[in-house]
Amino acid sequence: MITYTGANEYSGHPRPPAVPLAELLDALDRTTEVPVRDEILIRHPLQPFDIRNVTPGALGVPEEPFTFDASALAAASITGGQRPEQPDLLARPLPAPNPDDVTLADLSKFFANPVKGFFTALDLTLPWDVEGVEDAMPVEIDNLQQWTVGQRLLADMLAGMDPERAGQAEWRRGTLPPGRLGWRTASELRDQATELARAALAHRTSTPNAYDVDIDLGDGRRLTGTISGVFGKRVLEVTFSKLDAPHLLRAWIPMLALCAAYPGQWSALCIGRQRRRGVAERVLGAPHEDPVALLRDLVAIYDAGRREPIPLPIKTSHAWAVARLSGQDARSEAWKKWRYERDDRAIERVWGREPDLDPLLTEPRPGEEAPGETTRLGAYAARLWAPLLRAEDGA
């Protein structure tokens, strides 16, 4: 018995056998009166509930099924039967979760992508989140891989490594294309990371501190966690990405927690790349509102997002809120972000392929309202972004 992997385990596309095995099959076909390849080569299905596993004679065993597993038979019977019409992803919100304590890490992770946060809360691993093992030498790297390399270079430099050494170490990791092509890519990413590191180190003039927070949210709930990377009275957020809405939240939420747990004039500084070249910086001042009330509302949004996918795409909602405060057309500005953000796999799973804005613009439900907003997207955008934008203007 000789076995080989005959199909890609992710896509199902056929794979040829290794050359020696292919030559053996060719030799057997040539040395028999009738080609025997189809008689001796059995293509087993990947899934145990495939109907062929329980069909007598279907997989090379005369008049007998390949398996006698009763559960496989039951599963095959169900998959082979008539299937009911597939229901919507979620006909109504799930029951409200228990009002447990919330960790700062979970809150920040949710607001990185609230639509995906619904699936994360259910402990579901979406198919596109499973990465295969790359066994080929890269000839070029995509934007995500470039970000991974750049972020690693930036972390090394912030930890004190010389930029030249950091670039040399990254080139030798095997994640970049070989030869001069890889070295050129490493040099470009190293130079961009060096600019960011220099800008960040100019503000890291003291020993970083870490603060434990334990905030009473009311009704027996607490927000707990540890905030690190605090220099003096400022939270410092540095990223290799182009500075955008998600990075503001990564600094805003910890700063709110500091303001609630340790009242004082805290601020946050976000450093990232500009749209073209150079370094971008944005400063967030202390909130104008009660920080505990703001955190309580963020937790309310977090609770809603664990019951159903809520219309709160981060970049689109940020554009909506900015347009509202500046007197621009909110729908037009939001669309400029939505037409790109809607390619997110979680968004596609909820609202379909290339949806327009209409599914996000339904009337707010009880408890979602925000002054001056008549849509769910607008209400959630105002609740999340308006306090942050006011704090940035007043920083």
N, C-alpha and C positions, 0 to 999 in steps of 0.2 A: 504494500500500500504506500503510495506516494501522495502527499498533499501539498497544495500551494494556495496562496491567496488569489482567488480568481476575480475579485471585484474590489473596488475601492469601498472601504467600510463607511465612508461618509456620503459619497455621491451615488454608489452602486454601479459606476461605470466599469465595464469589463477590464481586467488586467491580463496580459499574456503571461504564460508560464516562463520560468527562467530558461535561458537558451539550451542548456543540456537536456531539460525535460521536454522542451519543444522538439529537439532533435530526436529524442527517444520515441515520441509519438509519431514523428515522421517515419522513422525506421520501421516501427511496427506496422504502419499502414503499407509500406512498400514490401514487406516480407510476408504478408498474408494475402490469400487469394482475394478476399474482400476487405477493404479498409475497416479497421476495428476501432478507430478513435472514438466514434460515437457510442460504441458498446462498452468501452472500458473507462471512458472519461465521464465521471458523474459530477454534475454541477449542483452542489448542495446549496439550499437557500440560507440566507444569513439569519433569518428570524426563526426561532423554534416553533412559532405558531403558524408557519407557512403550511398550507394545505397539503403540499407534496410530502411533508414529513410523516403524515398519518394516512396517506393513500397507498394501499398495497401495490407494490411493484413500481412505484413512481421514482424511487431512488436506488435502483439496481438490485434490490432484494426481491427475488421472484415471489409473487403472491403474498408478500408480507409488507407491512409498513416499516419504515426506517426506525420509528420509535413507538414504544407502547406507553408513553407518558400520557396519563389521562388528562392532565391539565393542558397539555399541548393540543389534544383532541378537542377539548372544550373551547379553547381559544380559537382554533382553526374553524370550528363550526360557527362561532360568532362572527369572525371576520368574513366568512364566506356567505353569511346570510344577508338578508335585506337590511340595509342601514337606514335609520331614520334621518330626516333632514337635520343638518347640522345647525344647532341653535346659535344665537349671537354669543359673542365672547362673554358678555355679562348682561343679563336681562335687567337686573336690579342690583343695587349695592349689597355687598356682603354684610352680615351682622356686625355691629360695632365691636371692635376688639376690647378686651379687658383693659381698663384704664391703668395700665402698669406704668412703672417708672420708665423714663426715656433716657438713653445715653446720648451724649453729645455726638459721638461717632455715628450712631444710627441716624440722627437728625441731619447731620451734614451729608451723609451718604445718600439719604433720600432726596435732598434738594439738589444734588448733582444731576439727577434726572428723575423728576417725580413720576413721569409716566412709567418708566421702567421700575420705579420703586414699588409699584403695585405688585409686579411679578416677584420682586425680591422679597417682599413681605410674606408671600405665599411659599417661600423657599423653592421657587421654580427656577430651574436652569433652562434658559431659552436656547434653542438649537444653535444659534449663531454665537453664543457665548462659549461654546466648546471649541477650543483651538486644537487643530491637529499638530503633529510633530513635524517640523520642517527638517528634511534630511538633505536638501539641495543647497549648494553654495550660492549665496545671493549674487546676482549680477547688478541689481539696483534695489533700492529700498523705497517703500512708499512713505506717505506723510506720517502715518502712525508710527512706523518703525523709526523714522527720523526723529519724531518727538521722543520716543523711548530712549534713543541714543543721546539726544540733546539733554533730556532731563537727567540722565545718569551722569553726563559730563558736568552739568551744573551742580548736582549734589556733591560730586567729588571736589569741585573747586570751592564750594562753600565749606566743605570739611577741611580745607587747607591745602589741597593738592595743587601743584603747579600746573597751569594750563597745558604746557607741553607734555608733561608726564601723563596728564589725564587723557589727552588725545592719543598718545602712544598706547596707553592701556586699552582704550576703546578699540583702536584699530586691530589689536591682537585678540580681542574677544571672539572673533569669527562672525560677528553680526553684520559686518560691512562687506561690500564687494572686494574681491582680491586686488592686489597690485596697486597701481597708481590711481585707478578709479576709486578704490576704497579709501586711499589716503587723502584724495581730494575731498571726498565727502566728509571724512573725519575732520579735516582742517576747517571746512566751512562751518560745520556744526560746533567745533571747538571755539571758533572766533565768535559766533553768536552767543554761546554759553559764557564766554569770557566777559562780554559786555554786560550781561545780566548779573554775573557774579560780582563784578566791580561795583555796579550800581547798588546791589544788595549789601555788600561789605561796607559801603560808605555809611549805612544806617545801622550796621551791627557793631556799634562802638562799645557795647557793654556785654557782660556775661548774660546769656539767655536764661530766662527763668521759666519755670513750669508752675501752673496754678491748678489746684483741684477745686472743682466747683460742685456745689450741691444746692440746687435752687428749688424752693418750694413753689410749685405751680398752682397750688390750690387743689381742693377735692382729693387730697391724699396722694397726689402725684408729685414726683420730683424729677428734675433734670440733673444728671450727674455726668462727670467726665473730667479729663485732664487736658489743659491747654498748654502746649509747649511752644517754644520759639517766640517768647515774648521778650522784647528788648525795652527795658524801662517801662513806659506806659503805652507801648505800641505793639500791636500784633503785626508780624511781618510775613506776608505771603509772596513767595517767589516761584514763578513757573516758567518753563521754557516755551509754553504756548503763547500764542497771540493773546494779549490781555483782553478778556471778554467777560460777559455777565457771570458765567459759572465761577470765575476766580474771585469776583467781588463777594459772592456768597460764602466762599470758603474762608474769607477773612471776617465777614460781617457777623456770621453766627457765633464764632468764638468770642468776638469782641462784645456782642450783646451779653453773652454769658458772664464775661468779666465785669461788665457794667452792673449786672444784676447781683453778682456774688461779692464784688469788691467795689462799691460805689466810688467813682472818681472820674477824672477826665481821660478816659482811654481813647485810643485811636487805632486805625489799621492802615497799613501801607501795602498796596498790591503792586508788584513789579512783574512785567512780562514783556514780550516782544511787541513792537508796533506792527501795523499791517504790512509795511514794506520792510524797512531796516531800522535798527535802533531800538532803544529801550523806552517802554511806556510805564508811567507811574500814575497811580490814582490813590488818593487819600480819603479815608472815611472817618469822619468825626464821631463823637459820642451821639447817640440817638436823641432826638428832641422829645420823644415820648418815653413813657415808663418802660424800661428794658424788660421787666418781668412780664408786663402785658404783651409786649411784642413777642416774647418767647412763647407765651401761652397761646398766642394766635398761630405761631409757626407750628406748634405741636398739634393744634386743631386741624391745620392743613395736612400735617403728617398723618393724623388719624383718618382723615377723609381719603387720603391717597392710598391707604392700606385697604380700604373697603371697595374702591373702584379706581380705574384710571381717571385722573382728574385733568381737565384742560389747562395744564400749566407747563407747556414746553418752555424751558428756561430762557433761551435767546428770544423767542417770539414774544413771550410775556414781558421781558425786559424792554423790548422795542415798543410794545404797547404802552407801558408805563411811562417811558421817556417821552413818547409823543403826547400823552395826556398832559404831562406837566409843562411841556413846551408849547402847547396849543396847536400841535400838528394833527394831521389825519391819522388816528391811531390804527385803523384797519390797514391803510396803505403801508405804514411803517412796519407793522407786524408781518404783513405779507412778504416783505423783502427778506425777512429772516425765516418765515415759515416755509417758503418754497425750497429751502435747503434743509432746514431742520426736520421736515416731514419725512426725509429719507431714513431717519432713525428707525431701526428694526422694531423697537417696541411701539413706536407711534404707528408704523405700518400695520402691526398686528392688531392694534385697537381700532384705527379709523380707516384702514385699507390703504391701497397703494396710491400715492400722490393725491391725498385728500385736499380739498380746499379748506378755507377757514370756517365754513358754516357749522360743522359739528362742534366747534369750540365756542360758538357765539349764541348758544341757546340762553334762555332766561335763567338767571341765578336761582338756585334752590334755597329753601329756608336755611339760614345759617351761613350762607356763602356771600351774602350781600356786602357791598362796599359803596360808600356814598358816591353818587354820580355815575355809577356803572350799571349798564343794563344787560350785560352779557356775563357768562361764567368766566370766560377768559379775562375780561376786563376786571371783574371782581377779584379773582385770584391774583392777577397782576398787581392791582392796587394794594392788596393786603401784603404781598411779599415785597414789592419793590419800592413803593412810595416812601416808607420810612428810611430805607437805605439811600435813596436818591436825595432826600432832604438832608440827610446827614452828610452826604458827599458835598452838596452845595455849601453847607455851613462849616465844612472842615477848615 
